[in-house]
Structure formats: C-alpha cells, structure tokens
C-alpha cells in the first residue's frame, strides 16, 4: 500500500510546474509543522543550542516553520525531476566555481564532493551529475524495499551510482581509484562500528561521520565542498568550493579529525548564513560523550563510542 501510494504521488508530481511545486512544498511543510510536535521540539532545541538568546524567539519560530517547508520542497524536487531533461533541471540554477571542480578532476585522483542538508539538496545532487560529476553515493536501507528502490532510482537519474552502507568504503575507494567522484553529506551523525570522530559543532562535541576524511588521508583523494542554496525567486544556486585540505602531519587519526572538522566547520558557517534552509529537525546531537546533560538537547543519549 505504501509503495502504491508513492507510485501515484511520483506520477503526479512531475506534471506540476516548478512554481506550483514550490507552493505545494510550502503547504505540505506548514501542515507538517502543525502536525509533528516532536519534530518541532527537536528543531527548537537545536536552534537554542546554535544561537541561544542571541536570536529572538520570533525569528526562531519563522526559521522552524521554514525548515519544514524547505524539507518538503527538497523531497518534492527529487520527484519532480523524473522525466525532466538535463536542461530543464539545470536552468533552475546559477552555478559558481564549476571551473574549480574541473581543475580538481583533471588531477586524475578522483574527487570527494562533500555537501550538507541545506536548500534543495536532493534536486541539487541530481544537477551535480548533469554538471559532469556523476557520483557514487551511499543510500541507507529502509524498512520497505519497494519504496527504497523507487527513491534510489530517482536519486540516480543523472548518472549517480548508489551503494549500500555495507562495504561502501571499499566501493567508493574503487571509484576514486578509477578517477571518479563520490558524494557525501557530512552534517550527519556517525554510526557505531562504522568509524566516526568527536568534533565541535556550535560549541558542543558531536559524534560525526568521517568517511570522507578517511578516504582523503588514506588514498590522497582531494575534497571539494559544494552546497545548494534556495534563492528568493524560486531558483537555486550551486556553489563549488572551497577545496578542503589538511596539514598532513603524518598522524592518521589526527589528520582524519582535522579534515573532518574543517568540513563540518564549513557546514556551520553556512548554517549561520542561511539558518532557515538547514534541516533543524535532524537529531544532530543524538549522542553525547558525558552522562551530564549540560547544554545537550532533550533527545540526546550518553553513548560510549
């Protein structure tokens, strides 16, 4: 039943104009804001950690409402792309610093494209494939395989190759060795037994994934940061850069942590610039390194990792 409902939804969305799609996203996002009190509470808790009393409550309310709307727009954009041509998608975007990506690709060592849950990251990811960077991406499994297959098919429309988390590092390393690209969202929690490091995020330690840094340090693959902003006129902007480098101390663990922190700091800087476009409903501080709650949100749990 879930897969059937999704199939009807997936068939209807591409028929909409992009402007109507944005309006529908705003409507669905507003409904989600009203109907999901737990997610609202997570968003407000995260905002309080990031900005505290420096941001008025009225601004926080506006940001929380907008984060639901931007999430709905991002998901709808992925479905809207089905059946669209490369030109129809790319005309939605302004692109900056594409030449930097080209120069890095020309080195022949592959490239690790790192990004974050900002703006319309789903449609923007598809645009990256059509801009000359089809990537190997990791797709998390779901409890409904039929839905997982449909969503994966949408995420790979522009040439991306999806791999499961199991042995994903090996598959991504192989893609890099062949001169290809891998793509990763780096503003996510690390998983137990899959590697990860404690980093600083808005002044609090957070257990973060570090696969991009492990690949860069171990195999010498360059990292380029990229992000997608939603502009007020309904268009978007894809920005490549900067290239993320570390000092290369020779200490593997220290270099991985330094490089991971640099990537996450770039995410933090962009969130400060565009707070209404980040996914505040994500349980970013899900784990904490101490039993004491301190400044950690209500949903955090003490975890030794």
N, C-alpha and C positions, 0 to 999 in steps of 0.2 A: 504493500500500500504506500509506503514511504517513497519507494522508487517510482511508482506510478505517478504519484502527485508531483514528484520532482520532474518527471518527464514532461508533464503538461506545463509546468512552470517554465522549464527550459525551452519548450517550443514557443511559448507566448512572448517571452522577454525580448528575443531578437527582433520581433516585429515592431517594437516601440522605437520612436525617435529617441535620440540621446537626451534631449531636453526633458521629454516625458519620463525617461528612465530616472533622471535625477530627482524629479518631483515624486516619483513613486518611492525612491530610496528615502527621501525626507519623510514621507508619510509612514513608511514601514518603520523607519528609525524612531520616529516620535511615538508610535504605538509600542515599540519595544521598550522605550524609556519609561512609559507609563505602566507597562505590564510586568516588568522584570525588576522588582525592588532589590533583590540580592545583587544583581549586576550594577545597579545604581549605587548601592552601598560600597561595592568594590571600587568603582570609579571615584567616588568622593574621597574614599580612604587614600587611594593612590595620589590624588591631587593634593591632599593635605600633606602627604609626605614630600611631594615635589616642591610645593610652593608655600605651604604653611599659611601664616597670617599675612604674607606679603601680597596675596591675591584676595580681592573682595569676594564674599560669598556669592554675590550676583554674577560675577564673572565665572566662578566655578560652576554655577548652575547652567549657564549658557554653554560652557565647554562640555559638560556631561551630556546635555541634550545633543550637542553637535557630534560627539563621539559615536553615539548610536546612529545618527544619520550618516556619518561618513562610513561607518562599517557596513550599513545597508547598501550604500552606493557602491562600495568596493565589491561586495558579493554580487550585486546585480550586474555590475560591469563585466564580470567574468562570464556570466550567462549571455549578456548582450553580444559579446564578441563572436558567438557561434554563427557561422555563415557570413561573417563580415570579411571583407578583403583587407589586405595589409594596409592599403591606402586609406580605407575608411577608419581604421583604428588610429593610424599614425597622425592623421590630420587633427586629432583631438589634442595633440601635444606640441608644446615647444620643447626643443631638445638643446641642452647646453653641454659643451665639452665632450662631444662624441669623439673628437679627434684624440683625446686622451686615451679613451678605450682602444682606439685603433692603434696607437703607438705601443700600448702595453701588449696587445695581441700580436704585434709584429715581432716581439722578442722571441716568440716560439715556445714559451714555457707554460702556456695556458694562462688562464686568469680566473681569479676568485672574485665574483661580484657579490658584495655584501650589501644588504639593504635592511629595511625596517618596516614595521606596520604603520606607515604614515600615508595619508592621502588615499588614492585608489591603487593600492599596491598590487592588486590582482590583475587588473587590466594593464597596469604599467609593466608588470612582469611579462605579459604577452608582447607588449610593444618592444621590450628589450630583445626578444627573439627575432622580431622582424627588423630590428636595427642592426642586426649582424652578430648578436650574442646569444644564440640558442644554447641553453644551459642544461646541465644535469642537476636536477632538483630532488630533494627528499620530500616524499609525501607520506604523512602519518596515516596509518591504517584507521579505519572507522569500524563501528560495530555492524554496519550494513554494507556488505561488499558491492551491492548493486549501485548504491549511491557513491561509494568510493571510486568505482570505475567511471561513472559519468563525470564526476568532478575532476578526476585525473585527466580524462580526455579533454576537458575544457582547458585545463591548465597547460596542456601540451600542444595547443592549437598552432602555436608559432614555431614549433620545432624543438621545444624543450623535451628532455628525456627524464621521466620520473623513475625514481628508485625507492625501494622500501628502506626503512631505517636499518634493518639488519644488513650488515656488511656494506652500508652506504659509503663509509670512508674509503674502502677499497675501490668501489666503483667510481667514486669521484676522483680518487688519485689516478686511476687509469685514464679518465677523461682529460685530466690535466697533462699527463704524460704524452697524450696524443695531440696536445696543443689546443684543446677545447676549453670551454668555460663551465664553471659550476656556480650555482647561485644559492645564497643562504640568507635567511632573515636572522639577524644577530641579537635582536632585542627580545630574546626568549630565555626561559629557564633551562638550565642544564638538567640532564637526566642522570639518575644514579646509574653507575656502572657503564656510562657511555662517555665518560670524561666530562670535565667542567671545571671551572675555577671560580673562586670568590672574587668579585670585582666590586668597585664602587659605583653606585648608581643613585644620583641625587643624595649623596651623603650617607647611604646605607649599604652595607655589604649585600650583594645579591649573587646567588649561585647561577652562573651563566654558562651557556654552551661555549665551546672553544674549538670546534672542529676546523673552522676557517684558519685559525692561528696555527693549529697543529699541522695542517697541510702546507701552509706557507713556510713555516720554520723547517719542517722535515724535508720538503721537496723543492723549496725555493720558488714556489709559485707566487706571483705578485697579487696583491689585493687591491681592488678599486671599490670605493664606496659609491653607491648610487641611491638616489631617492626620488620619489614621485610626489609632487605637491598637487593639490586641487586648487585651481585658481578661481577667483570670484565670478568670472564669466562662464563657468561651466567647463572650461578647458583644463588641461593639466600641464605640468612642466616636469620633464625628466632631466635630472642633473647628474652627470657623471663627475666623480672626483670628490675628495682628493684620493690619490694613491696612498694607501696606508702601509707604512714601513716601520720596522723596529730597529733598534741599535745593533742587534746581533751580538750579544755578549758571549755567546758560546754555551750558556747555561740554558738547556732546552726548556725546562719548566719556567724559568724566569722570562725567557723570550716569548713563550706562549702567553703568559699572563700579561706581559706588556702590550703585545699586539692585540689581544682580546680587549684590554682596557681602552686602547686607542679607538677601536671600532665602536665600543659602547659609549665612549665619550662623545663621538660624533653623533650618535643617536640622541644622547641627552641634549646636546646643543640644539639640534633641530626641534626637539620637543619643546624646548624653551621658546623657540621662534614661532612654532605653529602648534600650540598646545591643543587646539580644537581638532586637529587632524590625526592625533595619535589614539591608539586603542587603550583607553584608560580602564576598560572593563576587564583587561587581562590581569590575572593574578601574578603580577610581576615579582612581588616579594613573597612567593609561596613558601619558601624555606628561609629560616633564619639560623645563624650559627650559635645562638645563645638561647638558654631557657627563658631568660628575662625578655618580656615583650619589648620594652623600650619604646622606640618610635615605630616599630613594625606594625603593619595593619592587622586587623582582627582575624583575617583569614590565614595568616602565616602560621607555620608549624616549625617547632625546633627539629632540626634534622642534622645528623652527623653524616656527611658525605665525603 
